[in-house]
Amino acid sequence: MKSNVRCWTPPAVGLLIAMLLLVGCATVSSDALARCPPIVDYNPTDQASAAVEVETLSETSMVVRMLSDYAVLREQARACR
């Protein structure tokens, strides 16, 4: 065996660093694993009953503001599907 064979053999650390750098360029995103939240479907009777109850509330009611926020969240969940 020649005395310069060791010079031509890359060390294991060099291979490890090269492998880590290549893995860092992977295109897999962790965002793809996100799941959409479930959306509860209400029947028309329940929706009509809720509409009557909301009509009795004042415009400045905190419940009305919360329902408005809930509506936005439901639209975002629908868009996620």
mmCIF file of the N, C-alpha and C atoms, coordinates in Angstrom:
data_MODEL
# 
_entry.id   MODEL 
# 
loop_
_atom_site.group_PDB 
_atom_site.id 
_atom_site.type_symbol 
_atom_site.label_atom_id 
_atom_site.label_alt_id 
_atom_site.label_comp_id 
_atom_site.label_asym_id 
_atom_site.label_entity_id 
_atom_site.label_seq_id 
_atom_site.pdbx_PDB_ins_code 
_atom_site.Cartn_x 
_atom_site.Cartn_y 
_atom_site.Cartn_z 
_atom_site.occupancy 
_atom_site.B_iso_or_equiv 
_atom_site.pdbx_formal_charge 
_atom_site.auth_seq_id 
_atom_site.auth_comp_id 
_atom_site.auth_asym_id 
_atom_site.auth_atom_id 
_atom_site.pdbx_PDB_model_num 
ATOM 1   N N  . MET A 1 1  ? 0.840   -1.172 0.000  1.00 0.00 ? 1  MET A N  1 
ATOM 2   C CA . MET A 1 1  ? 0.000   0.000  0.000  1.00 0.00 ? 1  MET A CA 1 
ATOM 3   C C  . MET A 1 1  ? 0.889   1.242  0.000  1.00 0.00 ? 1  MET A C  1 
ATOM 4   N N  . LYS A 1 2  ? 0.527   2.205  -0.796 1.00 0.00 ? 2  LYS A N  1 
ATOM 5   C CA . LYS A 1 2  ? 1.321   3.421  -0.884 1.00 0.00 ? 2  LYS A CA 1 
ATOM 6   C C  . LYS A 1 2  ? 1.159   4.252  0.376  1.00 0.00 ? 2  LYS A C  1 
ATOM 7   N N  . SER A 1 3  ? 2.107   5.111  0.615  1.00 0.00 ? 3  SER A N  1 
ATOM 8   C CA . SER A 1 3  ? 2.069   5.935  1.820  1.00 0.00 ? 3  SER A CA 1 
ATOM 9   C C  . SER A 1 3  ? 1.106   7.111  1.695  1.00 0.00 ? 3  SER A C  1 
ATOM 10  N N  . ASN A 1 4  ? 0.671   7.462  0.480  1.00 0.00 ? 4  ASN A N  1 
ATOM 11  C CA . ASN A 1 4  ? -0.231  8.609  0.299  1.00 0.00 ? 4  ASN A CA 1 
ATOM 12  C C  . ASN A 1 4  ? -1.695  8.189  0.164  1.00 0.00 ? 4  ASN A C  1 
ATOM 13  N N  . VAL A 1 5  ? -2.050  6.931  0.398  1.00 0.00 ? 5  VAL A N  1 
ATOM 14  C CA . VAL A 1 5  ? -3.426  6.463  0.278  1.00 0.00 ? 5  VAL A CA 1 
ATOM 15  C C  . VAL A 1 5  ? -4.320  7.186  1.272  1.00 0.00 ? 5  VAL A C  1 
ATOM 16  N N  . ARG A 1 6  ? -3.825  7.415  2.467  1.00 0.00 ? 6  ARG A N  1 
ATOM 17  C CA . ARG A 1 6  ? -4.620  8.097  3.490  1.00 0.00 ? 6  ARG A CA 1 
ATOM 18  C C  . ARG A 1 6  ? -4.975  9.526  3.053  1.00 0.00 ? 6  ARG A C  1 
ATOM 19  N N  . CYS A 1 7  ? -4.155  10.178 2.298  1.00 0.00 ? 7  CYS A N  1 
ATOM 20  C CA . CYS A 1 7  ? -4.426  11.545 1.840  1.00 0.00 ? 7  CYS A CA 1 
ATOM 21  C C  . CYS A 1 7  ? -5.611  11.590 0.875  1.00 0.00 ? 7  CYS A C  1 
ATOM 22  N N  . TRP A 1 8  ? -5.851  10.511 0.149  1.00 0.00 ? 8  TRP A N  1 
ATOM 23  C CA . TRP A 1 8  ? -6.925  10.474 -0.822 1.00 0.00 ? 8  TRP A CA 1 
ATOM 24  C C  . TRP A 1 8  ? -8.240  9.976  -0.240 1.00 0.00 ? 8  TRP A C  1 
ATOM 25  N N  . THR A 1 9  ? -8.245  9.533  0.987  1.00 0.00 ? 9  THR A N  1 
ATOM 26  C CA . THR A 1 9  ? -9.451  9.025  1.632  1.00 0.00 ? 9  THR A CA 1 
ATOM 27  C C  . THR A 1 9  ? -10.087 10.148 2.447  1.00 0.00 ? 9  THR A C  1 
ATOM 28  N N  . PRO A 1 10 ? -11.302 10.582 2.087  1.00 0.00 ? 10 PRO A N  1 
ATOM 29  C CA . PRO A 1 10 ? -11.925 11.661 2.866  1.00 0.00 ? 10 PRO A CA 1 
ATOM 30  C C  . PRO A 1 10 ? -12.289 11.158 4.264  1.00 0.00 ? 10 PRO A C  1 
ATOM 31  N N  . PRO A 1 11 ? -12.089 11.971 5.263  1.00 0.00 ? 11 PRO A N  1 
ATOM 32  C CA . PRO A 1 11 ? -12.424 11.548 6.620  1.00 0.00 ? 11 PRO A CA 1 
ATOM 33  C C  . PRO A 1 11 ? -13.935 11.412 6.791  1.00 0.00 ? 11 PRO A C  1 
ATOM 34  N N  . ALA A 1 12 ? -14.353 10.599 7.757  1.00 0.00 ? 12 ALA A N  1 
ATOM 35  C CA . ALA A 1 12 ? -15.777 10.376 8.006  1.00 0.00 ? 12 ALA A CA 1 
ATOM 36  C C  . ALA A 1 12 ? -16.480 11.666 8.402  1.00 0.00 ? 12 ALA A C  1 
ATOM 37  N N  . VAL A 1 13 ? -15.781 12.560 9.066  1.00 0.00 ? 13 VAL A N  1 
ATOM 38  C CA . VAL A 1 13 ? -16.385 13.833 9.474  1.00 0.00 ? 13 VAL A CA 1 
ATOM 39  C C  . VAL A 1 13 ? -16.754 14.658 8.249  1.00 0.00 ? 13 VAL A C  1 
ATOM 40  N N  . GLY A 1 14 ? -15.915 14.629 7.242  1.00 0.00 ? 14 GLY A N  1 
ATOM 41  C CA . GLY A 1 14 ? -16.209 15.359 6.013  1.00 0.00 ? 14 GLY A CA 1 
ATOM 42  C C  . GLY A 1 14 ? -17.466 14.841 5.335  1.00 0.00 ? 14 GLY A C  1 
ATOM 43  N N  . LEU A 1 15 ? -17.634 13.528 5.322  1.00 0.00 ? 15 LEU A N  1 
ATOM 44  C CA . LEU A 1 15 ? -18.846 12.949 4.742  1.00 0.00 ? 15 LEU A CA 1 
ATOM 45  C C  . LEU A 1 15 ? -20.077 13.326 5.549  1.00 0.00 ? 15 LEU A C  1 
ATOM 46  N N  . LEU A 1 16 ? -19.937 13.339 6.861  1.00 0.00 ? 16 LEU A N  1 
ATOM 47  C CA . LEU A 1 16 ? -21.056 13.717 7.722  1.00 0.00 ? 16 LEU A CA 1 
ATOM 48  C C  . LEU A 1 16 ? -21.475 15.162 7.476  1.00 0.00 ? 16 LEU A C  1 
ATOM 49  N N  . ILE A 1 17 ? -20.512 16.055 7.374  1.00 0.00 ? 17 ILE A N  1 
ATOM 50  C CA . ILE A 1 17 ? -20.822 17.470 7.123  1.00 0.00 ? 17 ILE A CA 1 
ATOM 51  C C  . ILE A 1 17 ? -21.488 17.632 5.755  1.00 0.00 ? 17 ILE A C  1 
ATOM 52  N N  . ALA A 1 18 ? -20.973 16.939 4.750  1.00 0.00 ? 18 ALA A N  1 
ATOM 53  C CA . ALA A 1 18 ? -21.572 17.029 3.415  1.00 0.00 ? 18 ALA A CA 1 
ATOM 54  C C  . ALA A 1 18 ? -23.008 16.520 3.429  1.00 0.00 ? 18 ALA A C  1 
ATOM 55  N N  . MET A 1 19 ? -23.249 15.427 4.142  1.00 0.00 ? 19 MET A N  1 
ATOM 56  C CA . MET A 1 19 ? -24.598 14.876 4.217  1.00 0.00 ? 19 MET A CA 1 
ATOM 57  C C  . MET A 1 19 ? -25.539 15.844 4.930  1.00 0.00 ? 19 MET A C  1 
ATOM 58  N N  . LEU A 1 20 ? -25.078 16.457 6.012  1.00 0.00 ? 20 LEU A N  1 
ATOM 59  C CA . LEU A 1 20 ? -25.921 17.409 6.738  1.00 0.00 ? 20 LEU A CA 1 
ATOM 60  C C  . LEU A 1 20 ? -26.253 18.628 5.886  1.00 0.00 ? 20 LEU A C  1 
ATOM 61  N N  . LEU A 1 21 ? -25.291 19.092 5.108  1.00 0.00 ? 21 LEU A N  1 
ATOM 62  C CA . LEU A 1 21 ? -25.549 20.240 4.236  1.00 0.00 ? 21 LEU A CA 1 
ATOM 63  C C  . LEU A 1 21 ? -26.566 19.894 3.151  1.00 0.00 ? 21 LEU A C  1 
ATOM 64  N N  . LEU A 1 22 ? -26.492 18.684 2.622  1.00 0.00 ? 22 LEU A N  1 
ATOM 65  C CA . LEU A 1 22 ? -27.457 18.280 1.602  1.00 0.00 ? 22 LEU A CA 1 
ATOM 66  C C  . LEU A 1 22 ? -28.849 18.098 2.186  1.00 0.00 ? 22 LEU A C  1 
ATOM 67  N N  . VAL A 1 23 ? -28.946 17.591 3.393  1.00 0.00 ? 23 VAL A N  1 
ATOM 68  C CA . VAL A 1 23 ? -30.248 17.414 4.039  1.00 0.00 ? 23 VAL A CA 1 
ATOM 69  C C  . VAL A 1 23 ? -30.867 18.772 4.345  1.00 0.00 ? 23 VAL A C  1 
ATOM 70  N N  . GLY A 1 24 ? -30.048 19.767 4.630  1.00 0.00 ? 24 GLY A N  1 
ATOM 71  C CA . GLY A 1 24 ? -30.551 21.109 4.914  1.00 0.00 ? 24 GLY A CA 1 
ATOM 72  C C  . GLY A 1 24 ? -31.244 21.734 3.716  1.00 0.00 ? 24 GLY A C  1 
ATOM 73  N N  . CYS A 1 25 ? -30.984 21.231 2.535  1.00 0.00 ? 25 CYS A N  1 
ATOM 74  C CA . CYS A 1 25 ? -31.604 21.760 1.320  1.00 0.00 ? 25 CYS A CA 1 
ATOM 75  C C  . CYS A 1 25 ? -32.867 21.001 0.935  1.00 0.00 ? 25 CYS A C  1 
ATOM 76  N N  . ALA A 1 26 ? -33.314 20.103 1.770  1.00 0.00 ? 26 ALA A N  1 
ATOM 77  C CA . ALA A 1 26 ? -34.508 19.313 1.462  1.00 0.00 ? 26 ALA A CA 1 
ATOM 78  C C  . ALA A 1 26 ? -35.705 20.238 1.293  1.00 0.00 ? 26 ALA A C  1 
ATOM 79  N N  . THR A 1 27 ? -36.607 19.885 0.397  1.00 0.00 ? 27 THR A N  1 
ATOM 80  C CA . THR A 1 27 ? -37.746 20.748 0.094  1.00 0.00 ? 27 THR A CA 1 
ATOM 81  C C  . THR A 1 27 ? -39.011 20.365 0.841  1.00 0.00 ? 27 THR A C  1 
ATOM 82  N N  . VAL A 1 28 ? -38.952 19.397 1.719  1.00 0.00 ? 28 VAL A N  1 
ATOM 83  C CA . VAL A 1 28 ? -40.136 18.978 2.457  1.00 0.00 ? 28 VAL A CA 1 
ATOM 84  C C  . VAL A 1 28 ? -40.456 20.026 3.511  1.00 0.00 ? 28 VAL A C  1 
ATOM 85  N N  . SER A 1 29 ? -41.688 20.446 3.547  1.00 0.00 ? 29 SER A N  1 
ATOM 86  C CA . SER A 1 29 ? -42.122 21.467 4.495  1.00 0.00 ? 29 SER A CA 1 
ATOM 87  C C  . SER A 1 29 ? -42.928 20.826 5.613  1.00 0.00 ? 29 SER A C  1 
ATOM 88  N N  . SER A 1 30 ? -42.733 21.320 6.815  1.00 0.00 ? 30 SER A N  1 
ATOM 89  C CA . SER A 1 30 ? -43.507 20.797 7.943  1.00 0.00 ? 30 SER A CA 1 
ATOM 90  C C  . SER A 1 30 ? -44.929 21.349 7.930  1.00 0.00 ? 30 SER A C  1 
ATOM 91  N N  . ASP A 1 31 ? -45.180 22.399 7.142  1.00 0.00 ? 31 ASP A N  1 
ATOM 92  C CA . ASP A 1 31 ? -46.518 22.975 7.078  1.00 0.00 ? 31 ASP A CA 1 
ATOM 93  C C  . ASP A 1 31 ? -47.512 22.028 6.410  1.00 0.00 ? 31 ASP A C  1 
ATOM 94  N N  . ALA A 1 32 ? -47.020 21.119 5.608  1.00 0.00 ? 32 ALA A N  1 
ATOM 95  C CA . ALA A 1 32 ? -47.921 20.203 4.916  1.00 0.00 ? 32 ALA A CA 1 
ATOM 96  C C  . ALA A 1 32 ? -48.609 19.252 5.889  1.00 0.00 ? 32 ALA A C  1 
ATOM 97  N N  . LEU A 1 33 ? -48.072 19.130 7.084  1.00 0.00 ? 33 LEU A N  1 
ATOM 98  C CA . LEU A 1 33 ? -48.642 18.218 8.062  1.00 0.00 ? 33 LEU A CA 1 
ATOM 99  C C  . LEU A 1 33 ? -49.781 18.851 8.858  1.00 0.00 ? 33 LEU A C  1 
ATOM 100 N N  . ALA A 1 34 ? -49.990 20.141 8.678  1.00 0.00 ? 34 ALA A N  1 
ATOM 101 C CA . ALA A 1 34 ? -51.043 20.821 9.434  1.00 0.00 ? 34 ALA A CA 1 
ATOM 102 C C  . ALA A 1 34 ? -52.410 20.301 9.001  1.00 0.00 ? 34 ALA A C  1 
ATOM 103 N N  . ARG A 1 35 ? -53.265 20.085 9.975  1.00 0.00 ? 35 ARG A N  1 
ATOM 104 C CA . ARG A 1 35 ? -54.608 19.585 9.678  1.00 0.00 ? 35 ARG A CA 1 
ATOM 105 C C  . ARG A 1 35 ? -55.612 20.715 9.813  1.00 0.00 ? 35 ARG A C  1 
ATOM 106 N N  . CYS A 1 36 ? -56.660 20.637 9.046  1.00 0.00 ? 36 CYS A N  1 
ATOM 107 C CA . CYS A 1 36 ? -57.731 21.622 9.127  1.00 0.00 ? 36 CYS A CA 1 
ATOM 108 C C  . CYS A 1 36 ? -58.622 21.295 10.321 1.00 0.00 ? 36 CYS A C  1 
ATOM 109 N N  . PRO A 1 37 ? -59.070 22.328 11.038 1.00 0.00 ? 37 PRO A N  1 
ATOM 110 C CA . PRO A 1 37 ? -59.974 22.063 12.159 1.00 0.00 ? 37 PRO A CA 1 
ATOM 111 C C  . PRO A 1 37 ? -61.334 21.602 11.650 1.00 0.00 ? 37 PRO A C  1 
ATOM 112 N N  . PRO A 1 38 ? -62.022 20.788 12.435 1.00 0.00 ? 38 PRO A N  1 
ATOM 113 C CA . PRO A 1 38 ? -63.339 20.322 11.997 1.00 0.00 ? 38 PRO A CA 1 
ATOM 114 C C  . PRO A 1 38 ? -64.365 21.457 12.032 1.00 0.00 ? 38 PRO A C  1 
ATOM 115 N N  . ILE A 1 39 ? -65.328 21.390 11.142 1.00 0.00 ? 39 ILE A N  1 
ATOM 116 C CA . ILE A 1 39 ? -66.410 22.375 11.096 1.00 0.00 ? 39 ILE A CA 1 
ATOM 117 C C  . ILE A 1 39 ? -67.705 21.656 11.434 1.00 0.00 ? 39 ILE A C  1 
ATOM 118 N N  . VAL A 1 40 ? -68.400 22.160 12.427 1.00 0.00 ? 40 VAL A N  1 
ATOM 119 C CA . VAL A 1 40 ? -69.682 21.576 12.821 1.00 0.00 ? 40 VAL A CA 1 
ATOM 120 C C  . VAL A 1 40 ? -70.753 22.115 11.883 1.00 0.00 ? 40 VAL A C  1 
ATOM 121 N N  . ASP A 1 41 ? -71.510 21.225 11.290 1.00 0.00 ? 41 ASP A N  1 
ATOM 122 C CA . ASP A 1 41 ? -72.619 21.634 10.427 1.00 0.00 ? 41 ASP A CA 1 
ATOM 123 C C  . ASP A 1 41 ? -73.898 21.685 11.261 1.00 0.00 ? 41 ASP A C  1 
ATOM 124 N N  . TYR A 1 42 ? -74.578 22.819 11.198 1.00 0.00 ? 42 TYR A N  1 
ATOM 125 C CA . TYR A 1 42 ? -75.832 22.998 11.934 1.00 0.00 ? 42 TYR A CA 1 
ATOM 126 C C  . TYR A 1 42 ? -76.997 22.839 10.970 1.00 0.00 ? 42 TYR A C  1 
ATOM 127 N N  . ASN A 1 43 ? -78.059 22.203 11.435 1.00 0.00 ? 43 ASN A N  1 
ATOM 128 C CA . ASN A 1 43 ? -79.219 22.026 10.560 1.00 0.00 ? 43 ASN A CA 1 
ATOM 129 C C  . ASN A 1 43 ? -79.978 23.353 10.449 1.00 0.00 ? 43 ASN A C  1 
ATOM 130 N N  . PRO A 1 44 ? -80.795 23.511 9.428  1.00 0.00 ? 44 PRO A N  1 
ATOM 131 C CA . PRO A 1 44 ? -81.507 24.777 9.199  1.00 0.00 ? 44 PRO A CA 1 
ATOM 132 C C  . PRO A 1 44 ? -82.382 25.212 10.380 1.00 0.00 ? 44 PRO A C  1 
ATOM 133 N N  . THR A 1 45 ? -82.962 24.268 11.104 1.00 0.00 ? 45 THR A N  1 
ATOM 134 C CA . THR A 1 45 ? -83.803 24.624 12.252 1.00 0.00 ? 45 THR A CA 1 
ATOM 135 C C  . THR A 1 45 ? -82.975 25.292 13.341 1.00 0.00 ? 45 THR A C  1 
ATOM 136 N N  . ASP A 1 46 ? -81.799 24.719 13.634 1.00 0.00 ? 46 ASP A N  1 
ATOM 137 C CA . ASP A 1 46 ? -80.919 25.312 14.640 1.00 0.00 ? 46 ASP A CA 1 
ATOM 138 C C  . ASP A 1 46 ? -80.414 26.681 14.193 1.00 0.00 ? 46 ASP A C  1 
ATOM 139 N N  . GLN A 1 47 ? -80.111 26.818 12.910 1.00 0.00 ? 47 GLN A N  1 
ATOM 140 C CA . GLN A 1 47 ? -79.641 28.104 12.394 1.00 0.00 ? 47 GLN A CA 1 
ATOM 141 C C  . GLN A 1 47 ? -80.722 29.174 12.518 1.00 0.00 ? 47 GLN A C  1 
ATOM 142 N N  . ALA A 1 48 ? -81.962 28.822 12.214 1.00 0.00 ? 48 ALA A N  1 
ATOM 143 C CA . ALA A 1 48 ? -83.067 29.783 12.321 1.00 0.00 ? 48 ALA A CA 1 
ATOM 144 C C  . ALA A 1 48 ? -83.291 30.172 13.776 1.00 0.00 ? 48 ALA A C  1 
ATOM 145 N N  . SER A 1 49 ? -83.207 29.209 14.672 1.00 0.00 ? 49 SER A N  1 
ATOM 146 C CA . SER A 1 49 ? -83.384 29.490 16.093 1.00 0.00 ? 49 SER A CA 1 
ATOM 147 C C  . SER A 1 49 ? -82.282 30.419 16.603 1.00 0.00 ? 49 SER A C  1 
ATOM 148 N N  . ALA A 1 50 ? -81.047 30.162 16.192 1.00 0.00 ? 50 ALA A N  1 
ATOM 149 C CA . ALA A 1 50 ? -79.930 31.019 16.606 1.00 0.00 ? 50 ALA A CA 1 
ATOM 150 C C  . ALA A 1 50 ? -80.081 32.424 16.033 1.00 0.00 ? 50 ALA A C  1 
ATOM 151 N N  . ALA A 1 51 ? -80.570 32.530 14.795 1.00 0.00 ? 51 ALA A N  1 
ATOM 152 C CA . ALA A 1 51 ? -80.758 33.843 14.176 1.00 0.00 ? 51 ALA A CA 1 
ATOM 153 C C  . ALA A 1 51 ? -81.781 34.665 14.944 1.00 0.00 ? 51 ALA A C  1 
ATOM 154 N N  . VAL A 1 52 ? -82.856 34.028 15.400 1.00 0.00 ? 52 VAL A N  1 
ATOM 155 C CA . VAL A 1 52 ? -83.875 34.734 16.188 1.00 0.00 ? 52 VAL A CA 1 
ATOM 156 C C  . VAL A 1 52 ? -83.272 35.225 17.502 1.00 0.00 ? 52 VAL A C  1 
ATOM 157 N N  . GLU A 1 53 ? -82.471 34.389 18.140 1.00 0.00 ? 53 GLU A N  1 
ATOM 158 C CA . GLU A 1 53 ? -81.852 34.778 19.406 1.00 0.00 ? 53 GLU A CA 1 
ATOM 159 C C  . GLU A 1 53 ? -80.866 35.929 19.225 1.00 0.00 ? 53 GLU A C  1 
ATOM 160 N N  . VAL A 1 54 ? -80.091 35.895 18.138 1.00 0.00 ? 54 VAL A N  1 
ATOM 161 C CA . VAL A 1 54 ? -79.112 36.959 17.890 1.00 0.00 ? 54 VAL A CA 1 
ATOM 162 C C  . VAL A 1 54 ? -79.818 38.267 17.558 1.00 0.00 ? 54 VAL A C  1 
ATOM 163 N N  . GLU A 1 55 ? -80.959 38.192 16.881 1.00 0.00 ? 55 GLU A N  1 
ATOM 164 C CA . GLU A 1 55 ? -81.724 39.403 16.535 1.00 0.00 ? 55 GLU A CA 1 
ATOM 165 C C  . GLU A 1 55 ? -82.146 40.163 17.786 1.00 0.00 ? 55 GLU A C  1 
ATOM 166 N N  . THR A 1 56 ? -82.359 39.461 18.891 1.00 0.00 ? 56 THR A N  1 
ATOM 167 C CA . THR A 1 56 ? -82.810 40.127 20.116 1.00 0.00 ? 56 THR A CA 1 
ATOM 168 C C  . THR A 1 56 ? -81.668 40.838 20.838 1.00 0.00 ? 56 THR A C  1 
ATOM 169 N N  . LEU A 1 57 ? -80.433 40.557 20.462 1.00 0.00 ? 57 LEU A N  1 
ATOM 170 C CA . LEU A 1 57 ? -79.283 41.181 21.121 1.00 0.00 ? 57 LEU A CA 1 
ATOM 171 C C  . LEU A 1 57 ? -79.020 42.561 20.534 1.00 0.00 ? 57 LEU A C  1 
ATOM 172 N N  . SER A 1 58 ? -78.409 43.419 21.323 1.00 0.00 ? 58 SER A N  1 
ATOM 173 C CA . SER A 1 58 ? -78.052 44.747 20.812 1.00 0.00 ? 58 SER A CA 1 
ATOM 174 C C  . SER A 1 58 ? -76.782 44.638 19.968 1.00 0.00 ? 58 SER A C  1 
ATOM 175 N N  . GLU A 1 59 ? -76.585 45.623 19.106 1.00 0.00 ? 59 GLU A N  1 
ATOM 176 C CA . GLU A 1 59 ? -75.417 45.627 18.218 1.00 0.00 ? 59 GLU A CA 1 
ATOM 177 C C  . GLU A 1 59 ? -74.111 45.711 18.994 1.00 0.00 ? 59 GLU A C  1 
ATOM 178 N N  . THR A 1 60 ? -74.139 46.312 20.171 1.00 0.00 ? 60 THR A N  1 
ATOM 179 C CA . THR A 1 60 ? -72.924 46.483 20.968 1.00 0.00 ? 60 THR A CA 1 
ATOM 180 C C  . THR A 1 60 ? -72.678 45.315 21.917 1.00 0.00 ? 60 THR A C  1 
ATOM 181 N N  . SER A 1 61 ? -73.492 44.299 21.833 1.00 0.00 ? 61 SER A N  1 
ATOM 182 C CA . SER A 1 61 ? -73.357 43.140 22.713 1.00 0.00 ? 61 SER A CA 1 
ATOM 183 C C  . SER A 1 61 ? -72.037 42.413 22.439 1.00 0.00 ? 61 SER A C  1 
ATOM 184 N N  . MET A 1 62 ? -71.414 41.968 23.501 1.00 0.00 ? 62 MET A N  1 
ATOM 185 C CA . MET A 1 62 ? -70.165 41.222 23.370 1.00 0.00 ? 62 MET A CA 1 
ATOM 186 C C  . MET A 1 62 ? -70.396 39.891 22.651 1.00 0.00 ? 62 MET A C  1 
ATOM 187 N N  . VAL A 1 63 ? -71.545 39.294 22.852 1.00 0.00 ? 63 VAL A N  1 
ATOM 188 C CA . VAL A 1 63 ? -71.860 38.026 22.187 1.00 0.00 ? 63 VAL A CA 1 
ATOM 189 C C  . VAL A 1 63 ? -71.905 38.215 20.668 1.00 0.00 ? 63 VAL A C  1 
ATOM 190 N N  . VAL A 1 64 ? -72.432 39.337 20.211 1.00 0.00 ? 64 VAL A N  1 
ATOM 191 C CA . VAL A 1 64 ? -72.487 39.615 18.772 1.00 0.00 ? 64 VAL A CA 1 
ATOM 192 C C  . VAL A 1 64 ? -71.070 39.740 18.215 1.00 0.00 ? 64 VAL A C  1 
ATOM 193 N N  . ARG A 1 65 ? -70.189 40.415 18.945 1.00 0.00 ? 65 ARG A N  1 
ATOM 194 C CA . ARG A 1 65 ? -68.790 40.547 18.507 1.00 0.00 ? 65 ARG A CA 1 
ATOM 195 C C  . ARG A 1 65 ? -68.108 39.181 18.453 1.00 0.00 ? 65 ARG A C  1 
ATOM 196 N N  . MET A 1 66 ? -68.378 38.348 19.452 1.00 0.00 ? 66 MET A N  1 
ATOM 197 C CA . MET A 1 66 ? -67.764 37.019 19.492 1.00 0.00 ? 66 MET A CA 1 
ATOM 198 C C  . MET A 1 66 ? -68.279 36.142 18.351 1.00 0.00 ? 66 MET A C  1 
ATOM 199 N N  . LEU A 1 67 ? -69.562 36.252 18.042 1.00 0.00 ? 67 LEU A N  1 
ATOM 200 C CA . LEU A 1 67 ? -70.121 35.488 16.925 1.00 0.00 ? 67 LEU A CA 1 
ATOM 201 C C  . LEU A 1 67 ? -69.527 35.940 15.593 1.00 0.00 ? 67 LEU A C  1 
ATOM 202 N N  . SER A 1 68 ? -69.246 37.218 15.490 1.00 0.00 ? 68 SER A N  1 
ATOM 203 C CA . SER A 1 68 ? -68.610 37.734 14.279 1.00 0.00 ? 68 SER A CA 1 
ATOM 204 C C  . SER A 1 68 ? -67.211 37.134 14.117 1.00 0.00 ? 68 SER A C  1 
ATOM 205 N N  . ASP A 1 69 ? -66.457 37.074 15.210 1.00 0.00 ? 69 ASP A N  1 
ATOM 206 C CA . ASP A 1 69 ? -65.131 36.449 15.169 1.00 0.00 ? 69 ASP A CA 1 
ATOM 207 C C  . ASP A 1 69 ? -65.241 34.968 14.817 1.00 0.00 ? 69 ASP A C  1 
ATOM 208 N N  . TYR A 1 70 ? -66.242 34.308 15.375 1.00 0.00 ? 70 TYR A N  1 
ATOM 209 C CA . TYR A 1 70 ? -66.459 32.887 15.112 1.00 0.00 ? 70 TYR A CA 1 
ATOM 210 C C  . TYR A 1 70 ? -66.772 32.653 13.634 1.00 0.00 ? 70 TYR A C  1 
ATOM 211 N N  . ALA A 1 71 ? -67.521 33.561 13.044 1.00 0.00 ? 71 ALA A N  1 
ATOM 212 C CA . ALA A 1 71 ? -67.844 33.441 11.617 1.00 0.00 ? 71 ALA A CA 1 
ATOM 213 C C  . ALA A 1 71 ? -66.573 33.517 10.768 1.00 0.00 ? 71 ALA A C  1 
ATOM 214 N N  . VAL A 1 72 ? -65.658 34.398 11.145 1.00 0.00 ? 72 VAL A N  1 
ATOM 215 C CA . VAL A 1 72 ? -64.390 34.515 10.414 1.00 0.00 ? 72 VAL A CA 1 
ATOM 216 C C  . VAL A 1 72 ? -63.590 33.220 10.542 1.00 0.00 ? 72 VAL A C  1 
ATOM 217 N N  . LEU A 1 73 ? -63.543 32.660 11.745 1.00 0.00 ? 73 LEU A N  1 
ATOM 218 C CA . LEU A 1 73 ? -62.816 31.407 11.954 1.00 0.00 ? 73 LEU A CA 1 
ATOM 219 C C  . LEU A 1 73 ? -63.418 30.265 11.141 1.00 0.00 ? 73 LEU A C  1 
ATOM 220 N N  . ARG A 1 74 ? -64.740 30.226 11.049 1.00 0.00 ? 74 ARG A N  1 
ATOM 221 C CA . ARG A 1 74 ? -65.398 29.177 10.254 1.00 0.00 ? 74 ARG A CA 1 
ATOM 222 C C  . ARG A 1 74 ? -65.053 29.322 8.773  1.00 0.00 ? 74 ARG A C  1 
ATOM 223 N N  . GLU A 1 75 ? -64.999 30.548 8.275  1.00 0.00 ? 75 GLU A N  1 
ATOM 224 C CA . GLU A 1 75 ? -64.639 30.765 6.872  1.00 0.00 ? 75 GLU A CA 1 
ATOM 225 C C  . GLU A 1 75 ? -63.195 30.332 6.610  1.00 0.00 ? 75 GLU A C  1 
ATOM 226 N N  . GLN A 1 76 ? -62.303 30.619 7.552  1.00 0.00 ? 76 GLN A N  1 
ATOM 227 C CA . GLN A 1 76 ? -60.911 30.199 7.397  1.00 0.00 ? 76 GLN A CA 1 
ATOM 228 C C  . GLN A 1 76 ? -60.798 28.677 7.419  1.00 0.00 ? 76 GLN A C  1 
ATOM 229 N N  . ALA A 1 77 ? -61.571 28.029 8.271  1.00 0.00 ? 77 ALA A N  1 
ATOM 230 C CA . ALA A 1 77 ? -61.550 26.565 8.338  1.00 0.00 ? 77 ALA A CA 1 
ATOM 231 C C  . ALA A 1 77 ? -62.106 25.962 7.051  1.00 0.00 ? 77 ALA A C  1 
ATOM 232 N N  . ARG A 1 78 ? -63.129 26.591 6.481  1.00 0.00 ? 78 ARG A N  1 
ATOM 233 C CA . ARG A 1 78 ? -63.680 26.101 5.205  1.00 0.00 ? 78 ARG A CA 1 
ATOM 234 C C  . ARG A 1 78 ? -62.650 26.235 4.086  1.00 0.00 ? 78 ARG A C  1 
ATOM 235 N N  . ALA A 1 79 ? -61.913 27.337 4.092  1.00 0.00 ? 79 ALA A N  1 
ATOM 236 C CA . ALA A 1 79 ? -60.901 27.564 3.057  1.00 0.00 ? 79 ALA A CA 1 
ATOM 237 C C  . ALA A 1 79 ? -59.751 26.565 3.179  1.00 0.00 ? 79 ALA A C  1 
ATOM 238 N N  . CYS A 1 80 ? -59.544 26.041 4.361  1.00 0.00 ? 80 CYS A N  1 
ATOM 239 C CA . CYS A 1 80 ? -58.462 25.086 4.608  1.00 0.00 ? 80 CYS A CA 1 
ATOM 240 C C  . CYS A 1 80 ? -58.735 23.741 3.950  1.00 0.00 ? 80 CYS A C  1 
ATOM 241 N N  . ARG A 1 81 ? -59.974 23.387 3.779  1.00 0.00 ? 81 ARG A N  1 
ATOM 242 C CA . ARG A 1 81 ? -60.328 22.060 3.235  1.00 0.00 ? 81 ARG A CA 1 
ATOM 243 C C  . ARG A 1 81 ? -59.776 21.865 1.889  1.00 0.00 ? 81 ARG A C  1 
# 
